[in-house]
Amino acid sequence: MGVSLQQMYTQVHGESPAKRLAILVADDLEKVNDLIHNRMKSPVGMIPDLATHLVDAGGKRLRPMITLATSKMLQVEGDNPIRLATAVEFIHSATLLHDDIVDGSKLRRGRPAANRLWGNSASVLVGDFLFARSFALMVETGHLPVLDILSRASSIIAEGEVRQLAAIGNLDIPKQEYLAIAEAKTAELFAAAASVSAVIANAGAKHQQALDQFGRSLGMAFQLVDDVLDYQGLNSKLGKQVGDDFFEGKITLPLSIAYHSGNQSERKWWEDILDADGRSESDLEKAGQLIERHNGLQETMALAIAFSETAKESLSTFEPSPCRDCLLDLCDFVVKRGY
Amino acid sequence: MGVSLQQMYTQVHGESPAKRLAILVADDLEKVNDLIHNRMKSPVGMIPDLATHLVDAGGKRLRPMITLATSKMLQVEGDNPIRLATAVEFIHSATLLHDDIVDGSKLRRGRPAANRLWGNSASVLVGDFLFARSFALMVETGHLPVLDILSRASSIIAEGEVRQLAAIGNLDIPKQEYLAIAEAKTAELFAAAASVSAVIANAGAKHQQALDQFGRSLGMAFQLVDDVLDYQGLNSKLGKQVGDDFFEGKITLPLSIAYHSGNQSERKWWEDILDADGRSESDLEKAGQLIERHNGLQETMALAIAFSETAKESLSTFEPSPCRDCLLDLCDFVVKRGY
């Protein structure tokens, strides 16, 4: 089981900021969980079985929380925030199911990945099912621009995943390409999760743009921290294995920094190890040492913090409110969660 | 390369009915082809490469033709029929890419299946990309009910595929379940392809329902004939291999009829052969003989013809017109294409 956002928050900040956020969206988040389970229903039993396995494994629900909290900040009434938060989580879940096939993942959120239990075919199809259901939920809001934002985001996510696939094992990947992949595969959905709230609030282009910027920057910070955590200890508690990226040959920023700053023999080691068919635990240990030597984690974290600050600044467009404070907390949480 | 609809039509009916249909939608179909290529574009080269490989392999474009012809019958002006026909073909293409992973297909439309050339991962992601792009196209029509129809259809298609997956090798599958799977995985998209025209034409619920019924029945006829063709000779020209269903252990209606009508030793043979890890060409020959003995193909065709007649009757709601005549021709073509 994963660790709840509140538990993690508590580890980092002590009780109070987590409680503020949790209290803010707790009721809505419970409605989202109900709607998730309701819309995963199907007479075809394998679909809810597989989907429930993933969805109930204790994900952080970060993306739906962003939709809920930004909608609350804009004082949106009614069920549309619930519908959109659910739609966003469905897109995320579909992406995870398909990613685990692409990555050949063994674990997801501390449980065996769905494709390990039900097979790749079922994971492909249930992902498609969730994706289709997410669009049906958006239709129910009656806001066509929401579908525009989330369909565009979905195609960009797929593009990002293909780019990442093509970049596997390529040590020469420029930092800009790494950042572009992170933006496409992660930050785009964060941006959409936030900016749809401006649509259903009829808040206008300026606020929509600010929320897009907020979500996009927060998503970048989140992905960079994720890449750091893959070489650090804490995330073992989050159900993701330390070293996943390394074992899969993914060139994330910490590794890229160590490679480009390394001496000739270090660079040779990276080239050989990423060219190899597989990598061992002791390879991971050495990789960690080299990354440490060249400040790969610190530099990546510095960039994550900068993105988090940009996210905070984007919120200055909005009037001060308890909701806005919670979103500011969230920006801190995302970068501090591993520390 | 596949055989064009017109060539096939000519084989069946001689020149004239094919020409009528081809003339009717030729200009629009060319616009659809242009839009397909335009919307498959991506800075990520693998996406258009893989998608073009599938889309340019000479599919029949039956589903977009249904959207174009029904829109024309309802005198819809402007580009919305082109957009929707493209969206429908994108959903179909995404489904094919994902199906070929599920089925482990080697060939598609006479070419190596995309997953054989680019790998399963790329096929999963490019399918997702096309699916997302199809929804972006629907948004451009400005008609929310179109998104409702096609998102629902997409989730039903995925359900149908999962049901089919669960039914692999299960000889006891009732005829009703077989028909329900065919309806979900094939007829649902035909129904959507036709009924969206009523939406963009603002033609009202009665006409929308009639077009749904038309597409649904035509789709059933199409799927049943497809299952017949899998045990017959002609389809080798269409780029699908004869015996695909049998080799994959799919229980289609012709096989099911032969099994349920067979004597004890025949039933034993079916059970053993579908339980085996693989099936040979000589197994296929014997399967064909048993199906022949119990009129499996004739009975399946009789059902297909009945569905085709229902499709025709659904069109009686509409005033006589050259467009309606062409759609009637299409109903005949779908059942006669193998003869």
Interface residues (C-beta under 8 A of the other chain):
Chain A: S42 P43 V44 M46 I47 A94 H98 I101 V102 N120 S121 A122 V124 L125 V126 G127 D128 F129 F131 A132 R133 F135 A136 M138 V139 G142 L144 L147 D148 S151 R152 S154 S155 I157 A158 E159 E161 V162 R163 L165 A166
Chain B: S42 P43 V44 M46 I47 A94 H98 I101 V102 N120 S121 A122 V124 L125 V126 G127 D128 F129 F131 A132 R133 F135 A136 M138 V139 G142 L144 L147 D148 S151 R152 S154 S155 I157 A158 E159 E161 V162 R163 L165 A166
